[in-house]
Amino acid sequence: MLDTSARLLKLLSLLQTPRDWTGTELADRLEVSGRTVRSDIERLRALGYPVHATRGKVGGYRLAAGTAMPPLLLEDEEAVAVAIALRTAAAGIAGIEETSLRALAKLEQVLPGRLRHRVNALLAATVRAGRATAAGPKVDVQVLTHISAACRDHERVRFDYRGHGGAESRREVEPYRMVNWGRRWYLVAYDMARADWRTFRVDRITPLTPNGARFTPRELPDDAAELVMRGVSTASWRHRAAVTIHAPADQVLQRLNPSIGTLEDTGDGTCVLHTGASSLETLAIYVTLLGFPFTVTDPPELVDYLRGLADRYIQAVG
C-alpha cells in the first residue's frame, strides 16, 4: 500500500483528469477502502484543493475552480505569468498552439476568478509589436478555451456560425477535437440537427452559454486532422469530378492524400475517386500523379482539358 503522501499525489493526479470519479473507482485505483478515500479527499481540501462532490447515479469527485490557488502548485504571480504566456502562445506562436491550449485548459480549471481578471486586464493593455509570421484570422482565445473544455468534459455546445458564403446559422454539436492547421483553428464535431460529422472554423463561431448536457462520445469515422483537411479542401472546390481508377482501392489509398478527396471501392478491382480542385490544371495533376491508369467521363471541361494536355505531351516527345 502507498504511504499517505504518495497516495495523495496519486489521488490528485486522478482528479485532474477530465471526468468525475466515484468513490468506488478511486478506492480501486488506490487499493484502499472507501473510508480512506473520503479521508484523503478531506486532506486535499484542507490543503486548498477544491475537490467537489456530487451525489446521484452519475455523481462523484472532481477537481474544480476554488477561491484561491491550491498551494504546492503555483503561486499567484506565477499562475498569472504562466496563463499569459500560454494565451499568447495559443493565439499565435506556430507549432505549439495545441500544446499551449491543452495546458491553458488545465490551468484555468483551477484559476480563481480574481486572477483571471488580472490576466485579462494585462492582455487588454498589451500590444504586440511587429508583424505576424503568417496571415490568418484572429481567434478569440476565450472561445478556444471554452470549446476545448467542452471537448474535454464531453458537453454539448451551442453557437452561432457564419459559413463559407457568409450565411448565418445556429448549431448544436457534440465537440470532439480541436485541430490547428496553418494559422487557423477548426472544431471537429457531430452536428445534432444534421446527424453527421462536421468541421467548423473557430474564428466564425460565437458560443452560446450555458453548455448543453453531457454526452457519451461516438467513434470518430476518421482521424480528426484528415476530416478537417477534407472539409477545408472540398469547401473551396470550383471543379468536381468522379474519376475511375483502374487499380484496387487499397493500393490507391497508399498514395492518396486525404485532402484530395474520398475513395469508393467498386469491388471489381477498380475504384472511384471523388475529387475536386480550384482549377482544371490542379485536378488533372491530382489524378495523374497517382500513377495508375484512370478514366474520366465527367465533367466535360476536364475531359477536354486532358485531351489537350495529352496532345501537348505527344508533341513534346515527337
C-alpha positions as CSV (number, residue, x, y, z in Angstrom):
1,M,0.0,0.0,0.0
2,L,1.2,3.5,-0.8
3,D,2.1,5.8,2.1
4,T,-0.1,8.8,2.7
5,S,1.9,11.4,0.8
6,A,2.3,9.2,-2.3
7,R,-1.4,8.2,-2.2
8,L,-2.4,11.9,-2.0
9,L,-0.3,12.7,-5.0
10,K,-1.8,9.8,-7.0
11,L,-5.3,10.8,-5.9
12,L,-4.6,14.4,-7.1
13,S,-3.3,13.1,-10.4
14,L,-6.5,11.1,-10.9
15,L,-8.7,14.1,-10.0
16,Q,-7.0,16.3,-12.6
17,T,-8.3,14.1,-15.5
18,P,-11.4,15.4,-17.2
19,R,-14.1,13.2,-15.6
20,D,-16.0,12.5,-12.4
21,W,-14.6,9.7,-10.2
22,T,-16.8,7.7,-8.0
23,G,-15.6,6.8,-4.5
24,T,-15.5,3.1,-5.5
25,E,-13.4,3.8,-8.6
26,L,-10.9,5.8,-6.6
27,A,-10.7,3.2,-3.9
28,D,-10.0,0.5,-6.6
29,R,-7.3,2.6,-8.2
30,L,-5.6,3.5,-4.9
31,E,-6.2,0.0,-3.4
32,V,-7.7,1.4,-0.2
33,S,-11.1,1.5,1.4
34,G,-13.9,4.0,0.6
35,R,-13.4,5.5,4.1
36,T,-9.7,6.1,3.3
37,V,-10.7,7.8,0.1
38,R,-13.0,10.2,1.9
39,S,-10.3,11.0,4.4
40,D,-7.8,11.7,1.7
41,I,-10.3,14.0,-0.1
42,E,-10.7,16.0,3.1
43,R,-6.9,16.2,3.4
44,L,-6.7,17.7,-0.1
45,R,-9.4,20.2,0.7
46,A,-7.5,21.2,3.8
47,L,-4.5,21.9,1.6
48,G,-6.6,24.2,-0.6
49,Y,-7.5,21.9,-3.4
50,P,-11.2,22.5,-4.4
51,V,-12.5,18.9,-4.7
52,H,-16.2,19.0,-5.4
53,A,-18.5,16.1,-4.7
54,T,-21.9,15.4,-6.3
55,R,-24.5,12.8,-5.4
56,G,-26.6,10.6,-7.5
57,K,-26.2,7.9,-10.1
58,V,-23.6,9.9,-12.1
59,G,-22.1,11.6,-9.1
60,G,-18.6,11.6,-8.0
61,Y,-15.5,13.7,-7.2
62,R,-14.0,16.3,-9.5
63,L,-11.2,19.0,-9.1
64,A,-12.8,22.4,-9.8
65,A,-12.1,26.1,-9.5
66,G,-11.9,27.5,-6.0
67,T,-11.5,30.8,-4.2
68,A,-7.7,30.5,-4.0
69,M,-4.9,28.9,-6.0
70,P,-4.1,25.5,-4.4
71,P,-0.7,25.6,-2.6
72,L,2.2,23.5,-3.8
73,L,1.3,24.1,-7.4
74,L,1.8,27.7,-8.4
75,E,1.9,31.0,-6.5
76,D,-0.5,33.8,-7.7
77,E,2.2,35.7,-9.6
78,E,3.5,32.5,-11.2
79,A,0.0,31.5,-12.2
80,V,-0.7,34.9,-13.9
81,A,2.7,34.7,-15.7
82,V,2.0,31.2,-17.0
83,A,-1.6,31.9,-18.0
84,I,-0.4,35.0,-20.0
85,A,2.4,33.1,-21.7
86,L,0.1,30.2,-22.6
87,R,-2.6,32.5,-24.0
88,T,0.0,34.3,-26.1
89,A,1.4,31.0,-27.4
90,A,-2.1,29.6,-28.1
91,A,-3.0,32.8,-30.0
92,G,-0.1,32.9,-32.4
93,I,3.1,31.0,-31.9
94,A,3.3,28.5,-34.7
95,G,4.0,24.9,-33.7
96,I,3.0,25.0,-30.1
97,E,-0.6,26.3,-30.2
98,E,-2.3,22.9,-29.5
99,T,0.1,22.1,-26.6
100,S,-0.4,25.5,-25.1
101,L,-4.1,25.3,-25.4
102,R,-4.2,22.0,-23.5
103,A,-2.0,23.4,-20.7
104,L,-4.1,26.5,-20.5
105,A,-7.3,24.5,-20.2
106,K,-5.8,22.6,-17.2
107,L,-4.6,25.8,-15.5
108,E,-7.9,27.7,-16.0
109,Q,-9.8,24.8,-14.4
110,V,-8.4,25.8,-11.0
111,L,-7.6,29.5,-11.6
112,P,-9.5,31.8,-9.2
113,G,-11.7,34.5,-10.7
114,R,-9.6,37.3,-9.3
115,L,-6.5,36.0,-11.1
116,R,-8.5,35.6,-14.3
117,H,-9.4,39.3,-14.1
118,R,-5.7,40.2,-13.7
119,V,-4.7,38.1,-16.7
120,N,-7.5,39.7,-18.9
121,A,-6.6,43.2,-17.8
122,L,-2.9,42.7,-18.7
123,L,-3.7,41.2,-22.1
124,A,-6.1,44.1,-22.9
125,A,-3.4,46.6,-22.2
126,T,-0.7,44.9,-24.2
127,V,0.1,45.5,-27.9
128,R,2.3,43.1,-29.9
129,A,4.9,44.9,-32.0
130,G,5.9,43.7,-35.4
131,R,4.1,41.7,-38.0
132,A,2.9,38.1,-37.7
133,T,4.9,35.5,-39.4
134,A,1.8,34.5,-41.5
135,A,-1.6,35.9,-42.2
136,G,-4.6,34.4,-40.6
137,P,-7.9,35.2,-39.0
138,K,-7.9,36.4,-35.4
139,V,-9.3,33.8,-33.0
140,D,-10.6,34.7,-29.5
141,V,-8.6,32.6,-27.0
142,Q,-11.6,32.6,-24.7
143,V,-13.6,30.8,-27.5
144,L,-10.7,28.4,-27.9
145,T,-10.6,27.5,-24.2
146,H,-14.4,27.4,-24.0
147,I,-14.7,24.8,-26.8
148,S,-11.6,22.8,-25.8
149,A,-13.0,22.5,-22.2
150,A,-16.3,21.2,-23.7
151,C,-14.3,18.7,-25.7
152,R,-12.6,17.6,-22.6
153,D,-15.8,17.4,-20.5
154,H,-17.9,15.8,-23.3
155,E,-20.5,18.6,-23.1
156,R,-22.7,19.7,-26.0
157,V,-22.2,23.3,-27.2
158,R,-24.5,25.7,-29.0
159,F,-23.2,28.5,-31.1
160,D,-24.0,30.9,-34.0
161,Y,-21.9,30.1,-37.0
162,R,-21.0,32.1,-40.1
163,G,-20.5,29.8,-43.1
164,H,-18.1,30.0,-46.0
165,G,-20.5,32.1,-48.0
166,G,-21.5,34.3,-45.1
167,A,-24.8,32.6,-44.2
168,E,-25.6,32.6,-40.5
169,S,-26.9,29.5,-38.7
170,R,-27.3,28.2,-35.2
171,R,-25.7,24.9,-34.4
172,E,-25.8,22.4,-31.5
173,V,-23.0,19.9,-31.6
174,E,-21.1,17.3,-29.7
175,P,-17.5,18.6,-29.8
176,Y,-14.7,16.1,-30.1
177,R,-11.4,17.6,-31.3
178,M,-9.7,21.0,-31.9
179,V,-7.4,20.9,-34.9
180,N,-4.8,23.6,-35.7
181,W,-4.0,23.8,-39.4
182,G,-1.7,26.6,-40.5
183,R,-2.9,29.8,-38.9
184,R,-6.5,28.5,-38.4
185,W,-8.3,26.5,-35.7
186,Y,-11.0,24.0,-36.6
187,L,-13.6,22.2,-34.4
188,V,-14.5,18.6,-35.4
189,A,-17.9,17.9,-34.0
190,Y,-21.1,15.8,-34.5
191,D,-23.9,18.1,-35.7
192,M,-27.1,17.1,-33.9
193,A,-29.5,18.6,-36.4
194,R,-27.7,17.2,-39.5
195,A,-26.9,13.8,-37.8
196,D,-23.4,13.9,-39.3
197,W,-19.8,14.9,-38.7
198,R,-18.9,18.5,-39.5
199,T,-15.8,20.8,-39.2
200,F,-16.2,24.4,-38.2
201,R,-13.8,27.4,-38.4
202,V,-13.4,28.6,-34.8
203,D,-13.0,32.2,-35.8
204,R,-16.5,32.0,-37.3
205,I,-18.0,30.6,-34.0
206,T,-19.9,32.7,-31.5
207,P,-20.6,30.4,-28.5
208,L,-23.8,30.5,-26.6
209,T,-24.0,29.7,-22.9
210,P,-24.6,27.6,-20.9
211,N,-23.3,24.4,-22.5
212,G,-25.7,21.6,-23.1
213,A,-25.9,18.2,-21.4
214,R,-23.1,15.7,-21.3
215,F,-22.9,13.1,-24.0
216,T,-21.4,9.6,-24.5
217,P,-18.6,10.0,-27.1
218,R,-19.2,8.5,-30.5
219,E,-16.4,6.8,-32.5
220,L,-14.8,9.2,-35.0
221,P,-15.2,7.9,-38.6
222,D,-11.6,9.0,-39.4
223,D,-8.6,10.8,-38.0
224,A,-9.7,14.3,-36.9
225,A,-6.9,16.0,-38.9
226,E,-7.9,14.2,-42.0
227,L,-11.6,15.2,-41.5
228,V,-10.5,18.8,-41.4
229,M,-8.2,18.5,-44.4
230,R,-11.0,17.0,-46.5
231,G,-13.6,19.5,-45.2
232,V,-11.4,22.5,-45.9
233,S,-10.4,21.3,-49.4
234,T,-14.0,20.5,-50.5
235,A,-15.3,23.8,-49.4
236,S,-13.1,25.7,-51.8
237,W,-13.5,23.3,-54.8
238,R,-14.6,25.0,-58.0
239,H,-14.4,21.9,-60.2
240,R,-15.5,18.4,-59.1
241,A,-15.1,15.0,-60.7
242,A,-15.6,11.3,-60.3
243,V,-12.6,9.5,-61.7
244,T,-12.4,5.7,-62.2
245,I,-9.0,4.4,-61.1
246,H,-8.1,1.1,-62.7
247,A,-6.4,-0.3,-59.6
248,P,-7.6,-1.9,-56.3
249,A,-8.7,0.7,-53.7
250,D,-6.1,-0.5,-51.1
251,Q,-3.3,0.3,-53.5
252,V,-4.7,3.7,-54.4
253,L,-5.2,4.6,-50.7
254,Q,-1.5,4.2,-50.1
255,R,-0.8,7.1,-52.5
256,L,-3.9,9.2,-51.9
257,N,-3.6,12.4,-49.9
258,P,-6.8,12.7,-47.7
259,S,-7.2,16.4,-48.8
260,I,-7.6,15.3,-52.4
261,G,-10.9,13.5,-52.0
262,T,-12.6,10.2,-51.0
263,L,-12.3,6.8,-52.5
264,E,-15.2,4.5,-53.3
265,D,-14.3,0.8,-53.7
266,T,-16.4,-0.7,-56.5
267,G,-15.3,-4.3,-55.7
268,D,-14.2,-5.2,-59.2
269,G,-10.5,-4.3,-58.9
270,T,-11.2,-0.6,-59.7
271,C,-12.3,2.3,-57.5
272,V,-13.9,5.7,-58.0
273,L,-12.1,8.8,-56.7
274,H,-14.5,11.7,-55.8
275,T,-12.3,14.7,-56.0
276,G,-12.1,18.4,-56.9
277,A,-9.9,21.4,-57.1
278,S,-10.0,25.2,-57.7
279,S,-8.7,24.7,-61.3
280,L,-8.8,22.1,-64.0
281,E,-5.0,22.1,-64.1
282,T,-4.7,21.1,-60.5
283,L,-7.4,18.5,-60.9
284,A,-5.5,16.9,-63.8
285,I,-2.3,16.9,-61.8
286,Y,-4.0,15.2,-58.9
287,V,-5.2,12.2,-60.9
288,T,-2.0,11.9,-63.0
289,L,0.3,11.8,-60.0
290,L,-1.5,8.8,-58.5
291,G,0.4,6.7,-61.1
292,F,-2.5,4.4,-62.0
293,P,-4.5,4.2,-65.3
294,F,-7.7,6.2,-65.0
295,T,-10.8,7.1,-66.9
296,V,-12.6,10.5,-66.8
297,T,-16.1,10.9,-68.3
298,D,-17.3,13.9,-66.4
299,P,-17.1,16.9,-66.2
300,P,-16.8,17.6,-69.9
301,E,-14.4,20.5,-69.4
302,L,-12.0,18.2,-67.6
303,V,-12.2,15.7,-70.4
304,D,-11.4,18.4,-73.0
305,Y,-8.5,19.7,-70.8
306,L,-7.0,16.2,-70.5
307,R,-7.3,15.7,-74.3
308,G,-5.4,19.0,-74.9
309,L,-2.8,18.0,-72.3
310,A,-2.3,14.6,-73.9
311,D,-1.8,16.3,-77.4
312,R,0.9,18.6,-75.9
313,Y,2.7,15.6,-74.2
314,I,2.7,13.7,-77.5
315,Q,4.1,16.7,-79.4
316,A,6.7,17.1,-76.7
317,V,8.2,13.7,-77.4
318,G,7.9,13.8,-81.1
